[in-house]
Amino acid sequence: MLGVQLAALLDGAVPGVTETLDLVAGFDDALVYGLGRLDEEQTGRLAAMAGALRDTPLGPAVGEAVEKITAGSVGDEQLATLAGARTALLGAVHDAQLGRFDAALGRARASWEETPTAPVEGPLGASRSWLQELAITGWRGVDHDLVSSSDQAISALLAEPRLRGAAVLLDGLAAELRASCPVATMDRVPARRWADLWARALLLSQPGTGGPARVGVVSGRLLPLGVDVHEHGTAVQVQVHGVLEAADGTAARLVRASVTAAKVDTIVGPTLWRLLDGHPVLLKALAEHRSVDLAELPVTAGGDLIWRDDQATLGEPADPFATARLRLTDALAPAVPPLERHPVRIAEPVLLEGYTVDGDALSLDGHTLPVDLERLPSCGPLTSELVAASSACVGLVRWEAGRWTLQPLAVRATVKRKAVEAHGGDWALGPTDPKVVKAEARAGDAVAVLRERAGRLLRR
């Protein structure tokens, strides 16, 4: 990313974004205190949301849902409509901001094409019932009994393989609520985050919801750019951003490959990689900075590879910085699926060079971009000190909390007059820092202990 591109990205606010987010915040505030006990101010905020959508295809349904909820009738259909309305508003913000990014960098993006998917059927009723109870009660009314009532719904979803995504989402929301109970005593409720999880879970719990859209298969060479680690108390996901050079000669495109594992909150740091040892090809490619040759690997229209290690073969060494410099400018970005259109989902790979870092902000040609140091993974060698000393970075540009930020995935820095590199996936096969290795040895292998105990229980 050059200074002129950064200037275009940061050139003022996109019209209408602030007003749209205010409408979403109004609905989120109503969820804090519960849709079953709306006061005049919260009723007005719901009416404002309905008014903003009046001339859209959603307008009549949203208006009717708001009227019924205001009158005290909080049903499954009305809640699904409001969740859809909230998602549509955030989708509009997402499109506006992503359009700004693409225009600033000149990035080409595929257009979304609807593809038929087999509807997912299963035990979704219990999930909807729990989410309805949450909405009526409000976050401030959540206690341990209400959180515990989610157990049946989560167990039912986990038993159905195609509903595992919804199950993990619901389990994560329940875990956060359980850790915050009683919510009434909290100084500040994370209203936007919990409303995001609630709305997405409710939409995924509707009858006939489509599963992941597998639109085809790809063969070719995957060139990893970097790793984004999503860590939660109950799960961890490693998302690899990369460039795919297709074997059929079509244009190179940006893709993501994700692998996920369930966990307990005591497993943190480099030990997280042990949970993903069922994907040795991917882990070795990350640790050794190598390409991966893919053979008919499924891919969605949203650019997500459905990772299967047995259809991947380690390739030649591939420097992520060289990949970013040579292929990012012409790689086709994927379209964004409808339910993924949310501002926090924006995470676009970029290469920045020749900048300086002052505190938590990066400066390039007189323009400043905040650096999100809180997203640095605990399972790799990337540290805030290395970021501060860096002059080149492969990272993800994000838009959240009303501003653009940069999340480093890999940096080149000068430390004690020596050039060093650090990548988020460098420790995928185990830490290479002697101090970290010793600390891990002293702590013991928590994953092995838990697996042994689980196996002992299963044998009984």
Rosetta blueprint (number, residue, H / E / L):
1 M L
2 L L
3 G H
4 V H
5 Q H
6 L H
7 A H
8 A H
9 L H
10 L L
11 D L
12 G L
13 A L
14 V L
15 P L
16 G L
17 V H
18 T H
19 E H
20 T H
21 L H
22 D H
23 L H
24 V H
25 A H
26 G H
27 F H
28 D H
29 D H
30 A H
31 L H
32 V H
33 Y H
34 G L
35 L L
36 G L
37 R L
38 L L
39 D L
40 E H
41 E H
42 Q H
43 T H
44 G H
45 R H
46 L H
47 A H
48 A H
49 M H
50 A H
51 G H
52 A H
53 L L
54 R L
55 D L
56 T L
57 P L
58 L L
59 G H
60 P H
61 A H
62 V H
63 G H
64 E H
65 A H
66 V H
67 E H
68 K H
69 I H
70 T H
71 A L
72 G L
73 S L
74 V L
75 G L
76 D H
77 E H
78 Q H
79 L H
80 A H
81 T H
82 L H
83 A H
84 G H
85 A H
86 R H
87 T H
88 A H
89 L H
90 L H
91 G H
92 A H
93 V H
94 H H
95 D H
96 A H
97 Q H
98 L H
99 G H
100 R H
101 F H
102 D H
103 A H
104 A H
105 L H
106 G L
107 R L
108 A L
109 R E
110 A L
111 S L
112 W L
113 E L
114 E L
115 T L
116 P L
117 T L
118 A L
119 P E
120 V L
121 E L
122 G L
123 P L
124 L L
125 G H
126 A H
127 S H
128 R H
129 S H
130 W H
131 L H
132 Q H
133 E H
134 L H
135 A H
136 I H
137 T H
138 G L
139 W H
140 R H
141 G H
142 V L
143 D L
144 H H
145 D H
146 L H
147 V H
148 S H
149 S L
150 S L
151 D H
152 Q H
153 A H
154 I H
155 S H
156 A H
157 L H
158 L H
159 A L
160 E L
161 P H
162 R H
163 L H
164 R H
165 G H
166 A H
167 A H
168 V H
169 L H
170 L H
171 D H
172 G H
173 L H
174 A H
175 A H
176 E H
177 L H
178 R H
179 A H
180 S H
181 C L
182 P L
183 V H
184 A H
185 T H
186 M L
187 D L
188 R L
189 V L
190 P L
191 A H
192 R H
193 R H
194 W H
195 A H
196 D H
197 L H
198 W H
199 A H
200 R H
201 A H
202 L H
203 L H
204 L H
205 S L
206 Q L
207 P L
208 G L
209 T L
210 G E
211 G L
212 P L
213 A L
214 R E
215 V E
216 G E
217 V E
218 V E
219 S E
220 G E
221 R E
222 L E
223 L E
224 P E
225 L E
226 G E
227 V E
228 D E
229 V E
230 H E
231 E E
232 H L
233 G L
234 T L
235 A E
236 V E
237 Q E
238 V E
239 Q E
240 V E
241 H E
242 G E
243 V E
244 L E
245 E E
246 A E
247 A L
248 D L
249 G L
250 T L
251 A L
252 A L
253 R E
254 L E
255 V E
256 R E
257 A E
258 S E
259 V E
260 T E
261 A E
262 A E
263 K L
264 V L
265 D L
266 T L
267 I L
268 V L
269 G H
270 P H
271 T H
272 L H
273 W H
274 R H
275 L H
276 L H
277 D L
278 G L
279 H L
280 P H
281 V H
282 L H
283 L H
284 K H
285 A H
286 L H
287 A H
288 E H
289 H L
290 R E
291 S E
292 V E
293 D E
294 L E
295 A E
296 E E
297 L E
298 P E
299 V E
300 T E
301 A L
302 G L
303 G L
304 D E
305 L E
306 I L
307 W L
308 R L
309 D H
310 D H
311 Q H
312 A E
313 T E
314 L E
315 G E
316 E E
317 P E
318 A L
319 D L
320 P H
321 F H
322 A H
323 T H
324 A H
325 R H
326 L H
327 R H
328 L L
329 T L
330 D L
331 A L
332 L E
333 A E
334 P L
335 A L
336 V L
337 P L
338 P H
339 L H
340 E H
341 R L
342 H L
343 P H
344 V H
345 R H
346 I L
347 A E
348 E E
349 P E
350 V E
351 L E
352 L E
353 E E
354 G L
355 Y L
356 T E
357 V E
358 D E
359 G L
360 D L
361 A E
362 L E
363 S E
364 L E
365 D L
366 G L
367 H E
368 T E
369 L E
370 P E
371 V E
372 D L
373 L H
374 E H
375 R H
376 L L
377 P L
378 S L
379 C L
380 G L
381 P L
382 L L
383 T L
384 S H
385 E H
386 L H
387 V H
388 A H
389 A L
390 S E
391 S E
392 A E
393 C E
394 V E
395 G E
396 L E
397 V E
398 R E
399 W E
400 E E
401 A L
402 G L
403 R E
404 W E
405 T E
406 L E
407 Q E
408 P E
409 L E
410 A E
411 V E
412 R E
413 A E
414 T E
415 V E
416 K L
417 R L
418 K E
419 A E
420 V E
421 E E
422 A E
423 H E
424 G L
425 G L
426 D L
427 W L
428 A L
429 L L
430 G L
431 P L
432 T L
433 D L
434 P H
435 K H
436 V H
437 V H
438 K H
439 A H
440 E H
441 A H
442 R H
443 A H
444 G L
445 D L
446 A H
447 V H
448 A H
449 V H
450 L H
451 R H
452 E H
453 R H
454 A H
455 G H
456 R H
457 L H
458 L H
459 R H
460 R L
